[in-house]
Structure formats: structure tokens, C-alpha cells
Amino acid sequence: MKKTAMVTAGSSHTGLEISKKFASEGYNLIITSRNKDKSQNAVDEIQKTYPGTKVFSVQIELTSVESIKTAFSKIKEEFKAIDVFVANAAHLGVDLDIYNTTEDDFDAVFDTNVKGTFFCCREAARLMKNGGTIVTLGSVQSKGAVEGRTVYGASKAALSALTKYLAYDLAPLNIRANCVISGAIHTTRWDNLDPKDLEKRRENYLTGRESTTEEVANAVYYLASPLSSSVTGTEIVVDSGLLTSILPYANRKVKNHDDFLCKE
Ligand SMILES: NC(=O)c1ccc[n+]([C@@H]2O[C@H](COP(=O)([O-])OP(=O)(O)OC[C@H]3O[C@@H](n4cnc5c(N)ncnc54)[C@H](OP(=O)(O)O)[C@@H]3O)[C@@H](O)[C@H]2O)c1
């Protein structure tokens, strides 16, 4: 019997790629979005590429526990049980720092990324009747600071801690929980960047480029699938080496690699 994976914000950007990865591996899907047109487009695209996949879309507003409970009661009617829950949706909290964040801004970020994710994970776990896996999407911005991501980074640090507690609390139900920590993911937002800015950004990455959505989806799939059966309560970092290099990589003195490499 096909397994079922649920991906929040599974109709665009990284979430859509994660949804497609699970469909390609033979899973049925539940994708959430707040936008009906966006999710219908994703359902159509996935079903066209992977015929035979059941794709159910449902609206969830993560800041509302009532919205979460309503969505999960619909999911329960449709699927009875689920196997995988991917907490991908997030308030990106762009340009919110100590100087400009209002109480409403702060609550919007934490209610989405921490409170909403907590209650979604709880409802999802209640449907994992045969055990299951939870994967959360964390960020390097919870490990170190960059401009304008103060509230977002703090919320992702809380999410990392929450993931460990999920692993601890849910182990008796045979449910594993892990986090994928991403650096920069190339979504369609990058298409609007000035090529000069793009080049400058890429100087920060040891790999010379940001991660693709496929690379993040592969890490999520690994943690969600039996490939990682004994892995729980931990993190996989997919960040092009951002956390490893303290200074911009381009500032590193270039050595003569020709003398180092074996000649034959
Ligand atoms: N992009 C990056 O460079 C990057 C780097 C590190 C980590 N991450 C993490 O990776 C994940 C995916 O990133 P992304 O850039 O691909 O995200 P994204 O899809 O561009 O944006 C997040 C999505 O979350 C949903 N969302 C936001 N607020 C919500 C709310 N209150 N209730 C329900 N859904 C809500 C929205 O989807 P709908 O409009 O469909 O509802 C929104 O489009 C996120 O967790 C992000 O924090 C991303």
C-alpha cells in the first residue's frame, strides 16, 4: 500500500519540490497552502507528472490552531492515517530586527514558525498510527546572525529545539523527528536578482553556489524515509558550506593547486 506524506506550503518553491520528490518515490500526498489557485496548479502538475498519485490539497493558516484542527479533521476523513509530515511552511520574517519589530510582527513569525508548527506536528503525529517521521525545515540563520533576520532566526532556533523534543516525546509511538538546516535555496525569488548581486552572494559559498530545491528535497526525503531508520533528533545541514567558512570564501588566498595535485 502507498504511504502518505504531508508537506506544508507544498505547492510552491522548496515545498513543491519536496512534494514532487515524495510523489516520485511512490507516496500519496497532502499539500497545504493558503492559496487555492496555487495549490490547484500544484495538484495538476504533480498528477500529470506522476499519474496514480493521490494528491489532496487543504488550506491551513498556521497562526490559527482552529484552522489546523479543521484541516486535520478533513485529512483524517480522506486518509485515516499518514506516514510523513514535513513542516516546510514558514513566515520568512524578512527585515525584522531589534529596531523595527512590532509585537504583531513578532507574533506573526513565532505563531507561524513555532506555535503553528507545534500544533501541526501534534495533529500529524496523532494520525501516524503505524509510526512515522517528521522533518522540519530549519535555517543557518538560527546558528549565526545576518542583517534583518533577528526574529526569523530566533524562531528557527526554537524550531530546532522543538524538533529534538518531538523526537524525544514521540519515540514511544515509533515516530522519528529530524531537521534539515538550509543555507540559501535557489527558489524563483532568485530570478529577480541583479547578476552582480548574485555573483557577490555566491562568493560566500564554498560550493560556489546556493542549494537547489532538489538538493533540499533529497535531504528531506532521506530523513523521512526508511533510509534513515536509526536517525532521530538530529539535523542535516545543506548550506553550501556557509556555516563552515567564517569569512567570505572569496577572500581566501588562492594557492597554486597545480603543484598540489598528483600529475598522473
Ligand atoms: N529559501 C531559502 O533560501 C531558505 C533558506 C533556509 C531555510 N529555508 C526554509 O525552507 C523552507 C522553505 O523555504 P522557501 O523559501 O521555499 O519558502 P516559501 O515557499 O517561499 O515561503 C514559505 C511559504 O510558507 C507558507 N506560509 C507562510 N506563512 C504562513 C502561515 N501563516 N500559514 C500557513 N502557511 C504559511 C506560504 O505558502 P502559501 O502561500 O502556499 O500558503 C509561503 O509561501 C522554509 O521553512 C524556510 O524557512 C529557506
Ligand as a Chemical Component Dictionary entry (heavy atoms), coordinates in Angstrom:
data_LIG
# 
_chem_comp.id                   LIG 
_chem_comp.type                 NON-POLYMER 
_chem_comp.pdbx_formal_charge   0 
_chem_comp.three_letter_code    LIG 
# 
loop_
_chem_comp_atom.comp_id 
_chem_comp_atom.atom_id 
_chem_comp_atom.alt_atom_id 
_chem_comp_atom.type_symbol 
_chem_comp_atom.charge 
_chem_comp_atom.model_Cartn_x 
_chem_comp_atom.model_Cartn_y 
_chem_comp_atom.model_Cartn_z 
_chem_comp_atom.pdbx_ordinal 
LIG N1  N1  N 0  14.692 29.981 0.602  1  
LIG C1  C1  C 0  15.776 29.921 1.360  2  
LIG O1  O1  O 0  16.854 30.398 0.963  3  
LIG C2  C2  C 0  15.741 29.226 2.711  4  
LIG C3  C3  C 0  16.910 29.155 3.459  5  
LIG C4  C4  C 0  16.895 28.481 4.691  6  
LIG C5  C5  C 0  15.738 27.899 5.134  7  
LIG N2  N2  N 1  14.592 27.991 4.401  8  
LIG C6  C6  C 0  13.389 27.359 4.917  9  
LIG O2  O2  O 0  12.936 26.415 3.961  10 
LIG C7  C7  C 0  11.501 26.407 3.915  11 
LIG C8  C8  C 0  11.035 26.715 2.502  12 
LIG O3  O3  O 0  11.565 27.972 2.097  13 
LIG P1  P1  P 0  11.024 28.710 0.775  14 
LIG O4  O4  O 0  11.905 29.860 0.559  15 
LIG O5  O5  O -1 10.807 27.715 -0.302 16 
LIG O6  O6  O 0  9.611  29.224 1.326  17 
LIG P2  P2  P 0  8.376  29.822 0.506  18 
LIG O7  O7  O 0  7.582  28.682 -0.026 19 
LIG O8  O8  O 0  8.821  30.849 -0.455 20 
LIG O9  O9  O 0  7.568  30.586 1.641  21 
LIG C9  C9  C 0  7.027  29.906 2.727  22 
LIG C10 C10 C 0  5.567  29.539 2.492  23 
LIG O10 O10 O 0  5.000  29.200 3.755  24 
LIG C11 C11 C 0  3.618  29.438 3.713  25 
LIG N3  N3  N 0  3.223  30.260 4.863  26 
LIG C12 C12 C 0  3.750  31.443 5.277  27 
LIG N4  N4  N 0  3.060  31.916 6.326  28 
LIG C13 C13 C 0  2.075  31.011 6.587  29 
LIG C14 C14 C 0  1.026  30.938 7.534  30 
LIG N5  N5  N 0  0.834  31.889 8.447  31 
LIG N6  N6  N 0  0.195  29.856 7.481  32 
LIG C15 C15 C 0  0.355  28.893 6.550  33 
LIG N7  N7  N 0  1.341  28.908 5.629  34 
LIG C16 C16 C 0  2.180  29.951 5.655  35 
LIG C17 C17 C 0  3.308  30.209 2.412  36 
LIG O11 O11 O 0  2.757  29.294 1.470  37 
LIG P3  P3  P 0  1.269  29.521 0.855  38 
LIG O12 O12 O 0  1.292  30.923 0.311  39 
LIG O13 O13 O 0  1.179  28.462 -0.177 40 
LIG O14 O14 O 0  0.309  29.361 1.980  41 
LIG C18 C18 C 0  4.681  30.688 1.963  42 
LIG O15 O15 O 0  4.763  30.830 0.580  43 
LIG C19 C19 C 0  11.049 27.425 4.961  44 
LIG O16 O16 O 0  10.798 26.762 6.166  45 
LIG C20 C20 C 0  12.241 28.342 5.098  46 
LIG O17 O17 O 0  12.274 28.974 6.355  47 
LIG C21 C21 C 0  14.583 28.644 3.195  48 
# 
loop_
_chem_comp_bond.comp_id 
_chem_comp_bond.atom_id_1 
_chem_comp_bond.atom_id_2 
_chem_comp_bond.value_order 
_chem_comp_bond.pdbx_ordinal 
LIG N1  C1  SING 1  
LIG C1  O1  DOUB 2  
LIG C1  C2  SING 3  
LIG C2  C3  SING 4  
LIG C2  C21 DOUB 5  
LIG C3  C4  DOUB 6  
LIG C4  C5  SING 7  
LIG C5  N2  DOUB 8  
LIG N2  C6  SING 9  
LIG N2  C21 SING 10 
LIG C6  O2  SING 11 
LIG C6  C20 SING 12 
LIG O2  C7  SING 13 
LIG C7  C8  SING 14 
LIG C7  C19 SING 15 
LIG C8  O3  SING 16 
LIG O3  P1  SING 17 
LIG P1  O4  DOUB 18 
LIG P1  O5  SING 19 
LIG P1  O6  SING 20 
LIG O6  P2  SING 21 
LIG P2  O7  DOUB 22 
LIG P2  O8  SING 23 
LIG P2  O9  SING 24 
LIG O9  C9  SING 25 
LIG C9  C10 SING 26 
LIG C10 O10 SING 27 
LIG C10 C18 SING 28 
LIG O10 C11 SING 29 
LIG C11 N3  SING 30 
LIG C11 C17 SING 31 
LIG N3  C12 SING 32 
LIG N3  C16 SING 33 
LIG C12 N4  DOUB 34 
LIG N4  C13 SING 35 
LIG C13 C14 SING 36 
LIG C13 C16 DOUB 37 
LIG C14 N5  SING 38 
LIG C14 N6  DOUB 39 
LIG N6  C15 SING 40 
LIG C15 N7  DOUB 41 
LIG N7  C16 SING 42 
LIG C17 O11 SING 43 
LIG C17 C18 SING 44 
LIG O11 P3  SING 45 
LIG P3  O12 DOUB 46 
LIG P3  O13 SING 47 
LIG P3  O14 SING 48 
LIG C18 O15 SING 49 
LIG C19 O16 SING 50 
LIG C19 C20 SING 51 
LIG C20 O17 SING 52 
# 
